[in-house]
Amino acid sequence: MTFRSAILPVCYFVTALLLLPLVVITPTAANQPVAEERPMNFALVRNGNCSETCIEWISAEGWITPDAPRRLKKLLRSLKGQKLPVVFQSFGGDVNAAISIGRMIRAAGLETAVGRTRLNDCPMLDPRCVEKLVLGGWSQGEVRAGGAYCFSTCPLALAGGTVRATAVGASIGLNQIANGRRKLSRAEAARRNLDEISTVPDPALKRMLSAYLHEMGVSSQDVFAMMGLATPAGLYHVQDAEALKTAIVTKVYSVSDEPGAVRGKNVAKASMQAGGEPDDAFDMKKPDNMCHIVNRAYIRTRKTDIYSETISYVEPTGLVPFLEGRMTKSGAFEKNGSDLKWTAATAPEAVEDYPRYTSCTYVDNSEGPHFRAYWHNRDPSSVASAEVWLTPDAQRLSKVIRRFASDHPKLPSKTLSATMDYDATRVVAPPAEDIQQ
């Protein structure tokens, strides 16, 4: 699947209640609630003719009610494994339902984004009007990330995405935990309702949220800090570095990118690999937010029986040895810095349950395929911008340079350089006398 992607890591986390739009949205039909008060539903939407090329996505908009997960489950079953990004716009709603939605999305391996869907022929003040939703089929419309919002419990559902995307100008809101539904009327928006908002700590709820956020790869400590700073009638703006560290959003669209999966016969034809495996991310020169090519090369590297990896930290005077590892027929070995002795080690695991790299952009092919990307560790605070070079056949990693935004407590430098060697004549077990017993 090709997810229209971007590079710049900038996003905004805001609380919703003081910044609601001033325009009054009028229902398009009698007894219809305004769009933001409707229960969340999930619609398959496409833009274009899929016999050639089209954009497809799952539109998720409205209030997150307790039965919203049931509706999503029904839709996902109808897809029969087809992967489409889930694009959210919501004021929030039920905590448990949002968590259930997030877990369903992660189990299905889907990406998420903050975006607003406009269906064809809907009125301007009701862009996703119920009259144009096609139940059990495909609605026609377009999707935009700019100006969209995801407030309150919506970010919990958003966190389920394997990649979570937003755009400059879109808003993600974190607020204190509510005991009930917030009123959405403009008259109530600026007034604190003590019957509905609780500032009393709830240890059980905090434990549940902490476990879920950790499961999704999001920093719960940072999220709770933002929740604490966002009073019921307040606002918290997260800076770029904080947004990356928190990892509620893992990427931001450039001005020319929008949510949606690119489909169609032309796309499938152009994306066939030499071995015949269809992969619509195989075109290296296309922005690839899931880094299919680079992550496959990373996994193949970790599964290679014979190779070495030399990691150095970068100083103005040059490279300084940090760590070296060898995977040989006789086993795995490693040594730190300038140590003379090696120790027996365990071969690095080929981690496949989350993307090690995201937001890949092709640079050139002067020394093998070269990409710019973001590198991630299991610890969500470990995020770095990266330069990645692959072997000429694009099958394995050749060189990786990681640049951390700030000093990392476990690393000697902000910039680390790693090089790989696959030559079996050089990658051999150290002499027995050089191995520490």
C-alpha positions in Angstrom: 0.0 0.0 0.0 1.2 3.5 -0.8 0.3 6.0 1.9 0.8 9.5 0.5 3.5 10.7 2.8 5.7 13.6 3.9 8.8 14.3 5.8 8.7 17.3 8.2 8.3 16.3 11.9 6.1 19.1 13.1 2.7 18.8 14.8 0.5 20.6 17.2 -1.3 19.2 20.2 -4.1 21.5 21.5 -7.0 21.2 23.8 -10.3 21.7 22.0 -12.6 23.6 24.3 -11.4 27.2 23.8 -10.7 26.9 20.1 -13.9 25.5 18.6 -14.8 27.1 15.2 -17.0 30.1 15.5 -19.1 29.1 12.5 -22.4 27.6 13.4 -22.9 24.4 11.5 -26.5 24.0 10.5 -27.9 20.5 10.0 -28.8 19.6 6.4 -32.0 17.9 7.3 -34.6 18.1 10.0 -33.6 16.3 13.2 -30.1 15.8 12.1 -27.4 16.6 14.7 -24.5 18.8 13.6 -21.6 16.8 12.2 -19.4 16.8 15.4 -22.3 15.5 17.5 -23.1 12.5 15.3 -21.9 9.1 16.5 -18.7 8.1 14.8 -19.2 6.0 11.8 -16.6 4.5 9.4 -17.0 4.9 5.7 -15.0 3.6 2.7 -14.2 6.6 0.5 -12.3 6.9 -2.7 -11.3 9.7 -5.1 -10.8 8.9 -8.7 -11.2 6.0 -11.1 -9.6 2.9 -9.7 -9.4 1.2 -13.1 -6.5 3.7 -13.6 -5.5 5.4 -10.4 -7.4 6.4 -7.3 -7.1 7.3 -3.6 -8.8 5.2 -1.0 -9.2 5.6 2.8 -11.4 4.8 5.8 -13.1 8.0 7.0 -13.8 8.0 10.7 -15.7 11.1 11.9 -18.0 11.9 14.8 -18.4 11.4 18.5 -16.7 8.2 19.7 -19.6 6.3 21.3 -19.4 2.9 23.1 -20.6 1.0 20.1 -18.1 2.6 17.6 -15.7 -0.4 17.9 -18.5 -2.7 16.7 -19.0 -0.6 13.6 -15.3 -0.6 12.8 -15.0 -4.3 13.3 -17.8 -4.9 10.8 -16.1 -2.7 8.2 -12.7 -4.3 8.7 -14.2 -7.7 8.1 -15.6 -6.5 4.8 -12.1 -5.5 3.7 -10.9 -9.1 4.0 -7.3 -8.0 4.9 -7.1 -5.0 2.5 -5.1 -2.3 4.2 -6.3 1.3 4.1 -5.4 4.2 6.3 -8.0 5.3 8.9 -8.5 9.1 8.7 -9.9 10.7 11.9 -11.7 13.9 12.7 -13.4 13.9 16.1 -14.0 15.8 19.2 -13.5 12.6 21.2 -15.8 10.6 23.3 -15.7 7.3 25.2 -12.3 6.3 26.6 -12.7 2.6 26.4 -14.2 2.8 22.9 -11.2 4.9 21.7 -8.8 2.3 23.1 -10.7 -0.6 21.5 -10.6 1.2 18.2 -6.8 1.8 18.5 -6.1 -1.8 19.3 -8.2 -3.0 16.4 -6.3 -0.7 14.0 -3.0 -1.9 15.3 -4.0 -5.6 15.1 -5.0 -5.0 11.4 -1.7 -3.3 10.7 -3.3 0.0 9.5 -2.0 3.5 9.4 -3.8 6.5 10.8 -4.0 10.2 10.1 -5.9 13.3 11.1 -7.9 14.5 8.2 -11.3 15.8 7.1 -13.3 14.1 4.4 -15.6 15.9 2.0 -18.1 13.9 0.1 -19.1 14.9 -3.4 -22.2 17.1 -3.6 -22.5 17.7 0.1 -23.2 21.3 1.2 -20.2 23.4 2.4 -21.4 23.5 6.0 -21.9 19.7 6.2 -19.1 18.3 4.0 -19.6 14.7 5.1 -23.3 14.7 4.9 -25.2 11.5 5.7 -27.1 11.6 2.5 -24.0 10.9 0.4 -22.6 8.1 2.6 -22.9 4.8 0.8 -23.5 2.0 3.3 -21.8 -1.2 2.5 -20.0 0.3 -0.5 -17.7 3.2 -1.6 -18.6 6.8 -1.1 -17.0 9.4 -3.4 -15.1 12.4 -2.1 -11.8 13.9 -1.2 -9.6 14.1 1.9 -7.5 16.9 3.3 -5.2 17.0 6.4 -4.9 20.7 6.8 -7.4 22.2 9.3 -8.5 18.8 10.6 -8.8 18.1 14.3 -8.6 15.1 16.7 -9.5 16.1 20.3 -9.8 14.5 23.7 -10.0 10.7 23.4 -9.5 10.8 19.6 -5.7 10.7 19.9 -6.0 7.4 21.8 -7.7 5.9 18.7 -5.2 7.6 16.5 -2.3 6.0 18.4 -3.3 2.6 17.1 -1.8 3.4 13.7 1.5 1.8 12.7 2.2 5.3 11.4 0.3 8.3 12.8 0.3 11.3 10.5 -0.9 14.9 10.6 -0.3 18.2 8.8 0.8 21.6 9.8 -2.5 23.4 10.5 -4.2 20.3 11.8 -4.8 20.1 15.6 -4.5 17.3 18.1 -6.0 18.1 21.5 -5.2 16.6 24.8 -7.3 17.5 27.8 -8.0 16.3 31.3 -9.9 13.1 31.7 -13.7 13.6 31.8 -16.2 11.6 33.8 -18.8 12.1 31.0 -19.5 13.5 27.7 -18.5 17.2 27.2 -21.1 19.5 25.9 -20.2 20.8 22.4 -22.5 23.8 22.1 -20.6 27.1 21.5 -22.3 28.6 24.5 -20.9 25.9 26.8 -17.5 25.7 25.3 -15.8 28.5 27.3 -17.5 27.5 30.6 -16.3 24.8 33.0 -18.9 22.3 33.9 -18.1 20.8 37.3 -20.7 18.1 36.9 -18.9 16.7 33.8 -15.2 17.3 34.3 -13.2 15.6 37.0 -9.8 16.8 38.2 -9.6 14.1 40.9 -6.8 11.6 40.1 -8.0 8.2 39.0 -5.1 5.7 39.6 -6.9 2.8 37.9 -7.7 4.8 34.8 -4.1 6.2 34.7 -2.7 2.6 34.8 -5.0 1.5 32.0 -4.0 4.5 29.8 -0.3 4.0 30.7 -0.4 0.3 29.6 -2.3 1.1 26.4 0.0 4.0 25.4 3.1 1.8 26.1 1.6 -0.9 24.0 1.1 1.6 21.1 4.7 2.9 21.4 3.6 6.3 22.8 5.3 7.9 25.8 2.7 7.8 28.5 4.8 10.0 30.8 4.8 12.8 28.3 1.1 12.4 27.5 0.2 12.6 31.2 2.4 15.7 31.6 0.5 17.4 28.8 -2.9 16.3 30.2 -1.8 17.8 33.6 -0.9 21.1 32.0 -4.1 21.3 30.0 -6.7 22.6 32.4 -10.4 22.0 31.6 -10.5 25.4 30.0 -6.9 25.7 29.0 -4.5 25.1 26.1 -1.2 23.3 25.7 1.0 23.6 22.7 3.8 21.0 22.2 7.0 21.9 20.6 8.5 19.9 17.7 11.0 17.9 19.8 8.3 17.2 22.4 5.9 16.0 19.7 8.5 13.5 18.3 9.4 12.3 21.7 5.8 11.7 22.6 5.2 9.8 19.4 1.4 10.3 19.3 2.2 11.5 15.8 5.2 10.0 14.0 5.2 12.1 10.8 3.8 15.2 9.3 2.7 15.8 5.7 4.4 18.3 3.4 2.3 20.8 1.7 1.8 18.6 -1.3 0.9 15.4 0.5 -2.5 14.2 1.9 -3.8 11.0 3.5 -4.9 8.1 1.4 -3.7 4.9 -0.2 -2.9 5.1 -3.9 -4.6 2.3 -5.8 -5.3 1.2 -9.4 -4.0 -0.9 -12.3 -1.3 1.6 -13.2 0.0 1.6 -9.7 0.1 -2.2 -9.4 1.8 -2.5 -12.8 4.5 0.0 -11.8 5.2 -1.6 -8.5 6.1 -5.2 -9.5 9.4 -6.2 -8.1 11.9 -8.2 -10.2 10.8 -11.3 -8.4 7.2 -10.7 -9.1 6.1 -9.6 -5.6 3.6 -6.7 -5.9 4.6 -3.8 -3.6 3.3 -0.3 -4.4 6.2 1.2 -2.4 8.9 -0.4 -4.6 9.5 2.8 -6.6 12.4 4.1 -4.6 11.9 7.7 -5.7 8.4 7.8 -4.3 8.1 9.2 -0.7 7.4 6.1 1.5 6.2 6.8 5.0 6.4 3.1 6.0 9.9 2.7 4.5 9.1 -0.6 3.0 12.4 -0.9 1.1 14.6 0.3 3.9 12.8 -1.8 6.6 13.1 -4.9 4.5 16.8 -4.3 4.1 17.1 -3.8 7.8 15.3 -7.1 8.5 17.4 -9.0 5.9 20.6 -7.5 7.5 19.6 -8.9 10.9 18.8 -12.3 9.4 22.2 -12.5 7.6 24.4 -15.2 9.0 27.8 -13.5 8.3 28.3 -9.7 8.7 29.9 -7.2 10.9 28.6 -3.8 12.2 30.9 -1.1 13.3 29.3 1.8 15.2 31.3 5.0 15.9 30.3 8.3 17.3 31.1 11.4 15.3 33.4 14.2 16.6 34.9 17.2 14.8 38.2 15.3 14.7 36.6 12.2 13.1 35.1 8.9 14.0 35.7 7.4 17.5 35.0 3.7 18.0 31.9 2.9 20.1 30.8 -0.6 19.5 31.6 -3.4 17.0 29.8 -6.7 16.5 30.5 -9.7 14.3 28.0 -12.4 13.3 30.1 -15.4 12.1 29.7 -19.2 11.6 31.2 -19.7 15.0 28.8 -17.4 16.8 28.3 -13.7 17.6 30.9 -11.5 19.2 31.1 -7.9 20.3 33.5 -5.4 21.9 33.2 -1.9 23.2 35.1 1.1 21.9 38.9 0.5 21.9 38.8 -2.6 24.0 41.2 -5.3 23.0 39.1 -8.2 24.1 35.9 -9.5 22.5 33.0 -11.1 24.4 30.5 -13.7 23.2 27.2 -12.1 22.3 23.7 -12.7 21.0 22.9 -11.9 17.3 20.7 -8.8 17.0 17.0 -9.6 16.6 15.3 -8.9 13.3 12.5 -6.7 14.8 9.5 -6.9 12.6 6.6 -5.9 14.9 7.1 -2.1 14.4 8.8 0.0 11.7 12.4 0.6 12.6 12.5 3.4 10.0 9.7 5.8 8.9 9.2 8.6 6.4 11.8 7.5 3.8 12.7 9.9 1.0 15.0 8.8 -1.8 18.2 11.0 -2.2 20.5 9.4 -4.8 22.2 6.1 -5.9 25.8 7.2 -6.0 27.0 4.7 -3.4 23.9 2.4 -3.4 20.3 3.5 -2.8 20.5 6.4 -0.3 17.5 7.6 1.8 16.6 10.1 4.4 14.4 8.8 7.1 13.5 8.7 10.8 15.0 5.9 13.0 13.0 4.5 16.0 13.8 2.2 18.9 11.4 0.3 21.1 11.8 3.2 23.6 9.7 5.9 22.1 12.1 8.6 23.4 14.8 7.1 21.1 14.1 8.8 17.8 16.7 10.2 15.4 16.8 11.6 11.9 18.8 9.2 9.7 20.7 8.8 6.5 20.5 5.3 5.2 22.6 3.7 2.4 21.7 0.2 1.1 23.8 -2.3 -0.7 23.7 -1.8 -4.5 21.1 -4.6 -4.8 19.0 -2.8 -2.2 18.8 -6.0 -0.2 20.7 -5.0 3.0 22.0 -2.0 4.9 25.4 -0.7 4.0 25.7 2.4 6.2 23.5 4.3 8.6 24.1 7.8 10.2 21.7 8.7 13.1 21.4 12.2 14.5 19.6 12.6 17.8 17.8 15.8 18.6 19.4 16.0 22.1 21.9 14.3 24.2 20.9 10.7 24.9 21.7 9.4 28.4 23.0 6.0 27.0 24.9 7.3 24.0 28.2 9.2 23.9 27.2 11.5 21.1 24.3 13.1 19.2 25.5 11.5 16.0 26.3 7.8 15.4 27.7 6.2 12.3 27.3 2.5 11.6 28.8 0.6 8.7 28.1 -3.0 7.6 30.5 -5.6 6.1 29.3 -8.8 4.4 32.6 -10.1 3.2 33.1 -13.6 4.7 36.8 -13.4 4.3 37.0 -10.5 6.7 34.1 -11.2 9.0 35.5 -14.1 11.0 35.5 -15.1 14.6 38.3 -13.4 16.7 41.3 -15.5 17.8 40.6 -17.5 20.9 43.2 -15.5 22.9 41.3 -12.3 22.0 38.0 -13.6 23.5 37.3 -12.8 27.1 36.4 -15.9 29.0 
